[in-house]
Amino acid sequence: MERKRFEQLVEEALAQLPVGLRAKLENIAVLVEDAPRRKPARGRGKHLLGMFQGVPRTKKSVFQPTPPDRIILYQKNIEAICGSDAEIREQVRLTVWHECGHYFGLSEEELRHL
């Protein structure tokens, strides 16, 4: 899939977030890269689909400024586990929502139960 189309899917996934959550996304960049620059940590699986980098909202302090947070989606890894454009669209949506969950302070365990 062309990068531009993949990025459109990311934008659509962000637009589908509930309005209340979307309004609380502050100082965050959502990026697309081909694949992680380093091998995933042990136990993270062969295909890391996305990553939140930053300080979750639940741990931020108004007294200490932080650089922008980042959500990164790994296009080639997502494409590698999907068999069609429809599957890519759904996986992008799930990955965006998952990483936004980390932004809002949810752990992997909490996200598994949603």
MDAnalysis code that builds the backbone (N, CA, C; Angstrom):
import MDAnalysis as mda
import numpy as np

u = mda.Universe.empty(342, n_residues=114, atom_resindex=np.repeat(np.arange(114), 3), trajectory=True)
u.add_TopologyAttr("name", ["N", "CA", "C"] * 114)
u.add_TopologyAttr("resid", np.arange(1, 115))
u.add_TopologyAttr("resname", ["MET", "GLU", "ARG", "LYS", "ARG", "PHE", "GLU", "GLN", "LEU", "VAL", "GLU", "GLU", "ALA", "LEU", "ALA", "GLN", "LEU", "PRO", "VAL", "GLY", "LEU", "ARG", "ALA", "LYS", "LEU", "GLU", "ASN", "ILE", "ALA", "VAL", "LEU", "VAL", "GLU", "ASP", "ALA", "PRO", "ARG", "ARG", "LYS", "PRO", "ALA", "ARG", "GLY", "ARG", "GLY", "LYS", "HIS", "LEU", "LEU", "GLY", "MET", "PHE", "GLN", "GLY", "VAL", "PRO", "ARG", "THR", "LYS", "LYS", "SER", "VAL", "PHE", "GLN", "PRO", "THR", "PRO", "PRO", "ASP", "ARG", "ILE", "ILE", "LEU", "TYR", "GLN", "LYS", "ASN", "ILE", "GLU", "ALA", "ILE", "CYS", "GLY", "SER", "ASP", "ALA", "GLU", "ILE", "ARG", "GLU", "GLN", "VAL", "ARG", "LEU", "THR", "VAL", "TRP", "HIS", "GLU", "CYS", "GLY", "HIS", "TYR", "PHE", "GLY", "LEU", "SER", "GLU", "GLU", "GLU", "LEU", "ARG", "HIS", "LEU"])
u.atoms.positions = np.array([
    [0.850, -1.169, 0.000],
    [0.000, 0.000, 0.000],
    [0.900, 1.236, 0.000],
    [0.504, 2.225, -0.762],
    [1.282, 3.464, -0.795],
    [1.212, 4.165, 0.565],
    [2.303, 4.842, 0.919],
    [2.386, 5.508, 2.225],
    [1.251, 6.513, 2.406],
    [0.945, 7.268, 1.371],
    [-0.097, 8.289, 1.476],
    [-1.443, 7.659, 1.861],
    [-1.782, 6.536, 1.258],
    [-3.042, 5.851, 1.577],
    [-3.015, 5.311, 3.007],
    [-1.878, 4.761, 3.417],
    [-1.742, 4.251, 4.773],
    [-1.930, 5.394, 5.777],
    [-1.338, 6.530, 5.511],
    [-1.480, 7.687, 6.395],
    [-2.932, 8.158, 6.457],
    [-3.659, 8.046, 5.347],
    [-5.085, 8.388, 5.359],
    [-5.849, 7.457, 6.298],
    [-5.483, 6.176, 6.291],
    [-6.125, 5.229, 7.198],
    [-5.864, 5.597, 8.651],
    [-4.653, 6.069, 8.929],
    [-4.312, 6.510, 10.287],
    [-5.175, 7.711, 10.669],
    [-5.312, 8.662, 9.768],
    [-6.143, 9.845, 10.033],
    [-7.598, 9.446, 10.267],
    [-8.099, 8.492, 9.477],
    [-9.468, 8.018, 9.657],
    [-9.634, 7.360, 11.027],
    [-8.655, 6.573, 11.436],
    [-8.725, 5.912, 12.741],
    [-8.747, 6.939, 13.870],
    [-7.938, 7.980, 13.750],
    [-7.936, 9.039, 14.762],
    [-9.284, 9.754, 14.797],
    [-9.866, 9.990, 13.632],
    [-11.156, 10.673, 13.548],
    [-12.283, 9.833, 14.152],
    [-12.097, 8.512, 14.218],
    [-13.112, 7.617, 14.775],
    [-13.040, 7.504, 16.298],
    [-11.998, 8.058, 16.895],
    [-11.929, 8.059, 18.359],
    [-13.122, 8.839, 18.911],
    [-13.638, 8.448, 20.053],
    [-14.724, 9.233, 20.657],
    [-14.302, 10.692, 20.825],
    [-15.232, 11.601, 20.580],
    [-14.938, 13.036, 20.593],
    [-14.268, 13.462, 21.890],
    [-14.741, 12.957, 23.016],
    [-14.158, 13.334, 24.311],
    [-12.695, 12.953, 24.434],
    [-12.329, 11.792, 23.905],
    [-10.924, 11.363, 23.940],
    [-10.091, 12.153, 22.935],
    [-10.637, 12.313, 21.753],
    [-9.910, 13.039, 20.700],
    [-9.569, 14.451, 21.169],
    [-10.483, 15.079, 21.893],
    [-10.256, 16.442, 22.380],
    [-9.130, 16.501, 23.399],
    [-8.836, 15.369, 24.039],
    [-7.797, 15.332, 25.069],
    [-6.424, 14.950, 24.528],
    [-6.341, 14.654, 23.252],
    [-5.031, 14.369, 22.646],
    [-4.300, 15.695, 22.480],
    [-3.274, 15.906, 23.264],
    [-2.522, 17.163, 23.242],
    [-1.035, 16.885, 23.121],
    [-0.373, 17.719, 22.361],
    [1.082, 17.660, 22.259],
    [1.560, 16.261, 21.870],
    [0.934, 15.702, 20.838],
    [1.274, 14.352, 20.391],
    [1.375, 14.329, 18.873],
    [2.384, 13.634, 18.391],
    [2.571, 13.440, 16.954],
    [2.270, 11.982, 16.638],
    [1.532, 11.757, 15.573],
    [1.251, 10.394, 15.126],
    [2.000, 10.197, 13.818],
    [2.925, 9.242, 13.823],
    [3.839, 9.045, 12.704],
    [3.712, 7.645, 12.125],
    [4.138, 7.511, 10.882],
    [4.201, 6.209, 10.230],
    [5.646, 5.972, 9.818],
    [6.164, 4.808, 10.188],
    [7.494, 4.378, 9.758],
    [7.350, 2.992, 9.153],
    [8.327, 2.584, 8.351],
    [8.264, 1.248, 7.744],
    [8.298, 0.156, 8.802],
    [9.284, 0.212, 9.691],
    [9.479, -0.820, 10.710],
    [10.291, -0.215, 11.850],
    [10.280, -0.865, 13.020],
    [11.100, -0.355, 14.121],
    [12.571, -0.331, 13.732],
    [13.288, 0.616, 14.276],
    [14.720, 0.729, 13.973],
    [15.540, -0.305, 14.715],
    [15.004, -0.766, 15.852],
    [15.669, -1.806, 16.630],
    [14.766, -3.021, 16.706],
    [15.369, -4.163, 17.001],
    [14.584, -5.378, 17.201],
    [13.663, -5.183, 18.390],
    [12.440, -5.723, 18.316],
    [11.542, -5.621, 19.472],
    [12.146, -6.308, 20.700],
    [11.797, -5.791, 21.863],
    [12.265, -6.391, 23.117],
    [11.728, -7.813, 23.234],
    [12.438, -8.616, 23.969],
    [12.044, -10.018, 24.173],
    [10.585, -10.076, 24.656],
    [9.839, -10.991, 24.053],
    [8.450, -11.157, 24.438],
    [7.482, -10.253, 23.698],
    [7.975, -9.367, 22.865],
    [7.094, -8.438, 22.170],
    [6.635, -8.978, 20.829],
    [7.100, -10.136, 20.435],
    [6.667, -10.703, 19.169],
    [7.523, -10.232, 18.014],
    [7.359, -10.902, 16.898],
    [8.179, -10.595, 15.722],
    [7.753, -9.290, 15.063],
    [6.455, -9.009, 15.084],
    [5.942, -7.841, 14.378],
    [5.351, -6.826, 15.347],
    [6.148, -5.855, 15.723],
    [5.659, -4.754, 16.530],
    [4.866, -3.847, 15.602],
    [3.596, -3.624, 15.900],
    [2.722, -2.884, 14.995],
    [2.695, -1.394, 15.272],
    [2.910, -1.024, 16.516],
    [2.889, 0.383, 16.881],
    [3.562, 0.574, 18.224],
    [3.792, 1.844, 18.549],
    [4.450, 2.136, 19.815],
    [4.068, 3.541, 20.277],
    [3.836, 3.654, 21.573],
    [3.661, 4.958, 22.193],
    [4.980, 5.324, 22.845],
    [5.473, 6.508, 22.548],
    [6.695, 7.010, 23.176],
    [6.363, 8.325, 23.856],
    [6.555, 8.361, 25.145],
    [6.275, 9.592, 25.857],
    [5.866, 9.315, 27.291],
    [5.189, 10.291, 27.852],
    [4.718, 10.208, 29.230],
    [3.196, 10.141, 29.183],
    [2.606, 9.067, 29.716],
    [1.143, 8.975, 29.712],
    [0.513, 10.184, 30.415],
    [-0.659, 10.570, 29.969],
    [-1.362, 11.719, 30.562],
    [-1.519, 11.566, 32.066],
    [-1.687, 10.357, 32.529],
    [-1.903, 10.122, 33.956],
    [-0.656, 10.383, 34.794],
    [0.491, 10.519, 34.144],
    [1.751, 10.731, 34.874],
    [2.371, 12.098, 34.593],
    [1.696, 12.911, 33.787],
    [2.244, 14.225, 33.457],
    [2.053, 15.195, 34.619],
    [2.961, 16.136, 34.699],
    [2.895, 17.172, 35.720],
    [2.789, 18.537, 35.039],
    [1.949, 19.393, 35.574],
    [1.852, 20.746, 35.031],
    [3.096, 21.555, 35.374],
    [3.899, 21.051, 36.307],
    [5.085, 21.761, 36.741],
    [6.330, 21.372, 35.953],
    [6.228, 20.334, 35.148],
    [7.383, 19.876, 34.386],
    [6.972, 19.681, 32.923],
    [7.440, 20.582, 32.052],
    [7.085, 20.435, 30.635],
    [7.765, 19.193, 30.036],
    [7.090, 18.572, 29.105],
    [7.638, 17.397, 28.435],
    [7.624, 17.638, 26.931],
    [8.542, 17.012, 26.216],
    [8.511, 17.129, 24.759],
    [7.260, 16.432, 24.226],
    [6.920, 16.667, 22.975],
    [5.736, 16.007, 22.417],
    [5.835, 14.490, 22.514],
    [4.700, 13.873, 22.823],
    [4.612, 12.421, 22.817],
    [4.491, 11.979, 21.365],
    [4.727, 10.680, 21.138],
    [4.653, 10.147, 19.781],
    [3.940, 8.800, 19.778],
    [3.115, 8.628, 18.775],
    [2.571, 7.322, 18.450],
    [3.129, 6.989, 17.080],
    [3.752, 5.828, 16.977],
    [4.338, 5.406, 15.705],
    [3.655, 4.124, 15.264],
    [3.208, 4.106, 14.020],
    [2.668, 2.882, 13.423],
    [3.688, 2.367, 12.428],
    [3.897, 1.053, 12.433],
    [4.893, 0.430, 11.563],
    [4.182, -0.233, 10.379],
    [4.201, 0.482, 9.268],
    [3.432, 0.083, 8.091],
    [3.783, -1.308, 7.578],
    [5.050, -1.590, 7.381],
    [5.441, -2.895, 6.815],
    [5.031, -4.049, 7.731],
    [5.129, -3.843, 9.042],
    [4.738, -4.892, 9.980],
    [3.232, -5.119, 9.952],
    [2.465, -4.057, 9.863],
    [1.014, -4.195, 9.769],
    [0.646, -4.903, 8.473],
    [1.257, -4.499, 7.387],
    [0.965, -5.134, 6.095],
    [1.344, -6.616, 6.107],
    [2.409, -6.953, 6.837],
    [2.895, -8.340, 6.858],
    [1.890, -9.298, 7.509],
    [1.057, -8.807, 8.416],
    [0.112, -9.695, 9.087],
    [-1.296, -9.614, 8.500],
    [-1.482, -8.766, 7.500],
    [-2.808, -8.574, 6.907],
    [-2.842, -9.127, 5.486],
    [-3.999, -9.651, 5.096],
    [-4.133, -10.251, 3.775],
    [-4.879, -9.400, 2.768],
    [-5.436, -8.266, 3.216],
    [-6.202, -7.428, 2.289],
    [-6.183, -5.983, 2.778],
    [-6.616, -5.077, 1.919],
    [-6.706, -3.673, 2.318],
    [-7.699, -3.491, 3.465],
    [-8.776, -4.276, 3.458],
    [-9.763, -4.184, 4.538],
    [-9.133, -4.598, 5.874],
    [-8.316, -5.636, 5.852],
    [-7.634, -6.064, 7.080],
    [-6.632, -5.008, 7.537],
    [-5.942, -4.386, 6.599],
    [-4.997, -3.314, 6.959],
    [-5.756, -2.176, 7.622],
    [-6.891, -1.770, 7.048],
    [-7.691, -0.684, 7.616],
    [-8.081, -1.013, 9.068],
    [-8.552, -2.229, 9.294],
    [-8.975, -2.628, 10.639],
    [-7.790, -2.698, 11.594],
    [-6.652, -3.212, 11.137],
    [-5.485, -3.304, 12.005],
    [-4.938, -1.923, 12.340],
    [-4.973, -1.007, 11.388],
    [-4.555, 0.369, 11.663],
    [-5.457, 0.960, 12.749],
    [-6.766, 0.773, 12.605],
    [-7.708, 1.296, 13.597],
    [-7.410, 0.718, 14.979],
    [-7.238, -0.589, 15.060],
    [-6.946, -1.231, 16.344],
    [-5.630, -0.744, 16.941],
    [-4.624, -0.586, 16.092],
    [-3.304, -0.156, 16.577],
    [-3.344, 1.288, 17.060],
    [-4.006, 2.157, 16.317],
    [-4.133, 3.561, 16.746],
    [-4.846, 3.619, 18.094],
    [-5.956, 2.911, 18.222],
    [-6.705, 2.934, 19.470],
    [-5.876, 2.357, 20.613],
    [-5.138, 1.285, 20.340],
    [-4.287, 0.656, 21.359],
    [-3.235, 1.645, 21.859],
    [-2.543, 2.287, 20.939],
    [-1.475, 3.213, 21.341],
    [-2.047, 4.452, 22.018],
    [-3.233, 4.893, 21.609],
    [-3.889, 6.001, 22.309],
    [-4.231, 5.575, 23.736],
    [-4.569, 4.313, 23.915],
    [-4.809, 3.800, 25.264],
    [-3.585, 3.964, 26.147],
    [-2.405, 3.696, 25.593],
    [-1.170, 3.904, 26.358],
    [-0.981, 5.391, 26.673],
    [-1.296, 6.250, 25.718],
    [-1.211, 7.702, 25.946],
    [-2.071, 8.103, 27.151],
    [-3.246, 7.468, 27.278],
    [-4.147, 7.783, 28.379],
    [-3.834, 6.990, 29.645],
    [-2.716, 6.259, 29.638],
    [-2.230, 5.620, 30.852],
    [-2.637, 4.171, 31.050],
    [-3.251, 3.544, 30.054],
    [-3.649, 2.148, 30.197],
    [-2.464, 1.218, 29.946],
    [-2.388, 0.153, 30.725],
    [-1.329, -0.843, 30.572],
    [-1.733, -1.855, 29.502],
    [-0.793, -2.714, 29.126],
    [-1.096, -3.796, 28.173],
    [-2.210, -4.673, 28.720],
    [-2.121, -5.008, 29.989],
    [-3.134, -5.860, 30.615],
    [-4.515, -5.210, 30.556],
    [-4.589, -3.931, 30.876],
    [-5.879, -3.220, 30.833],
    [-6.429, -3.157, 29.409],
    [-5.554, -2.946, 28.441],
    [-5.986, -2.868, 27.046],
    [-6.505, -4.214, 26.538],
    [-5.943, -5.303, 27.024],
    [-6.409, -6.636, 26.611],
    [-7.844, -6.888, 27.046],
    [-8.268, -6.249, 28.114],
    [-9.608, -6.468, 28.643],
    [-10.659, -5.527, 28.060],
    [-10.272, -4.633, 27.197],
    [-11.254, -3.723, 26.582],
    [-11.914, -4.353, 25.388],
])
